[in-house]
Amino acid sequence: MASCNYAAVIRVDETFRKGGYWLLTSNDLPGFVLCGKDIKTLRDDVPAAIKILVKANYDMDVEVRPLIQPSEMVKCKEGVDMPLPEAWTAVPITDAA
């Protein structure tokens, strides 16, 4: 497989709907929809859902990483709990190292 030196940015939108459930969608990744009442569980499922859809849509295995601001990187280095990102990156496995 040819090397790809890029990462795709996948923004995830969260909407609380009537009936007490959450809807997570992304305009960046066709078919991305998660729905449920427990927002924490849905947020935890985001990376796996991205991996599955990238594989299904593009036949590519990726590592999914949160996208953060450069100013937040020091917190990550120091082991501080980070808030859930509004966006994720999908990096082809051959380039993920």
PEKA-V304765 format. One record per residue. N is the residue number from 1. RES is the residue in three letters. PHI is phi in radians with two decimals (* if undefined). D_CENTER is the distance of its C-alpha to the mean C-alpha in whole Angstrom. Layout:
# PEKA-V304765
N & RES & PHI & D_CENTER
N & RES & PHI & D_CENTER
This chain:
# PEKA-V304765
1 & MET & * & 23
2 & ALA & -1.18 & 24
3 & SER & -1.31 & 22
4 & CYS & -2.16 & 19
5 & ASN & -1.63 & 18
6 & TYR & -2.18 & 16
7 & ALA & -2.24 & 12
8 & ALA & -1.56 & 10
9 & VAL & -1.64 & 8
10 & ILE & -2.18 & 6
11 & ARG & -1.49 & 7
12 & VAL & -2.09 & 7
13 & ASP & -1.74 & 11
14 & GLU & -1.98 & 12
15 & THR & -2.30 & 16
16 & PHE & -1.55 & 19
17 & ARG & -1.93 & 21
18 & LYS & -0.97 & 25
19 & GLY & 1.65 & 25
20 & GLY & 1.40 & 23
21 & TYR & -2.15 & 20
22 & TRP & -1.79 & 16
23 & LEU & -2.17 & 15
24 & LEU & -1.90 & 11
25 & THR & -2.39 & 11
26 & SER & -2.55 & 9
27 & ASN & -1.31 & 12
28 & ASP & -1.50 & 10
29 & LEU & -2.34 & 10
30 & PRO & -0.94 & 13
31 & GLY & 1.58 & 13
32 & PHE & -1.33 & 10
33 & VAL & -2.61 & 12
34 & LEU & -2.18 & 12
35 & CYS & -2.48 & 15
36 & GLY & 3.07 & 17
37 & LYS & -1.59 & 19
38 & ASP & -1.76 & 17
39 & ILE & -1.10 & 14
40 & LYS & -1.10 & 14
41 & THR & -1.09 & 14
42 & LEU & -1.07 & 11
43 & ARG & -1.08 & 9
44 & ASP & -1.15 & 9
45 & ASP & -1.44 & 9
46 & VAL & -0.99 & 5
47 & PRO & -1.02 & 5
48 & ALA & -1.14 & 8
49 & ALA & -1.11 & 8
50 & ILE & -1.08 & 6
51 & LYS & -1.00 & 9
52 & ILE & -1.10 & 11
53 & LEU & -1.25 & 11
54 & VAL & -1.12 & 11
55 & LYS & -1.10 & 14
56 & ALA & -1.18 & 16
57 & ASN & -1.42 & 15
58 & TYR & -2.22 & 16
59 & ASP & 0.91 & 17
60 & MET & -2.39 & 15
61 & ASP & -1.49 & 14
62 & VAL & -2.32 & 11
63 & GLU & -1.76 & 10
64 & VAL & -1.79 & 6
65 & ARG & -2.26 & 7
66 & PRO & -1.21 & 6
67 & LEU & -1.76 & 8
68 & ILE & -2.23 & 12
69 & GLN & -1.31 & 15
70 & PRO & -0.95 & 18
71 & SER & -1.16 & 20
72 & GLU & -1.48 & 17
73 & MET & -1.07 & 17
74 & VAL & -1.14 & 21
75 & LYS & -1.09 & 19
76 & CYS & -1.08 & 17
77 & LYS & -1.09 & 20
78 & GLU & -1.50 & 22
79 & GLY & 1.40 & 20
80 & VAL & -1.30 & 20
81 & ASP & -1.05 & 17
82 & MET & -1.77 & 14
83 & PRO & -1.23 & 13
84 & LEU & -1.13 & 10
85 & PRO & -1.27 & 8
86 & GLU & -1.49 & 8
87 & ALA & -2.49 & 6
88 & TRP & -2.27 & 4
89 & THR & -2.06 & 6
90 & ALA & -2.02 & 7
91 & VAL & -1.94 & 11
92 & PRO & -0.91 & 14
93 & ILE & -0.96 & 15
94 & THR & -1.10 & 18
95 & ASP & -1.98 & 17
96 & ALA & -1.29 & 15
97 & ALA & -1.22 & 18
